[in-house]
């Protein structure tokens, strides 16, 4: 059984966010910018 932290870590991973944005139709550059901001601003703080 995987832990909640492990599942959140996967779902909130910047690469996962990038892939979901791309699958929703967002172009490469904007998706990259959003996911890199996501990593810098939120991801490191949430899961550190």
Legacy VTK file of the C-alpha trace (Angstrom):
# vtk DataFile Version 3.0
C-alpha trace
ASCII
DATASET POLYDATA
POINTS 48 float
0.000 0.000 0.000
1.399 3.359 -0.983
1.317 6.205 1.464
-0.603 9.398 0.967
2.682 11.305 0.843
3.945 9.079 -1.955
0.763 9.564 -4.004
0.833 13.332 -3.477
4.509 13.465 -4.362
3.733 11.789 -7.687
0.676 13.899 -8.516
2.319 17.178 -7.559
5.602 16.399 -9.304
6.468 19.217 -11.745
6.966 16.744 -14.611
3.536 15.256 -13.936
2.030 18.757 -13.874
3.770 19.549 -17.185
2.436 16.369 -18.804
-1.115 17.054 -17.601
-0.963 20.609 -18.955
0.290 19.320 -22.311
-2.475 16.703 -22.449
-4.993 19.490 -21.823
-3.722 21.240 -24.956
-1.357 23.841 -23.538
1.629 24.590 -25.762
5.150 23.507 -24.754
6.525 26.850 -23.613
3.603 27.944 -21.374
3.360 24.453 -19.849
7.094 24.520 -19.151
6.862 27.951 -17.547
3.926 26.933 -15.332
5.553 23.684 -14.233
8.899 25.345 -13.476
7.147 28.056 -11.439
5.164 25.313 -9.730
8.408 23.596 -8.765
10.141 26.729 -7.486
7.226 28.303 -5.640
5.101 25.445 -4.298
6.438 21.928 -4.796
9.637 22.341 -2.803
7.741 23.971 0.072
4.894 21.463 0.146
7.014 18.323 0.136
10.142 19.443 1.948
LINES 1 49
48 0 1 2 3 4 5 6 7 8 9 10 11 12 13 14 15 16 17 18 19 20 21 22 23 24 25 26 27 28 29 30 31 32 33 34 35 36 37 38 39 40 41 42 43 44 45 46 47
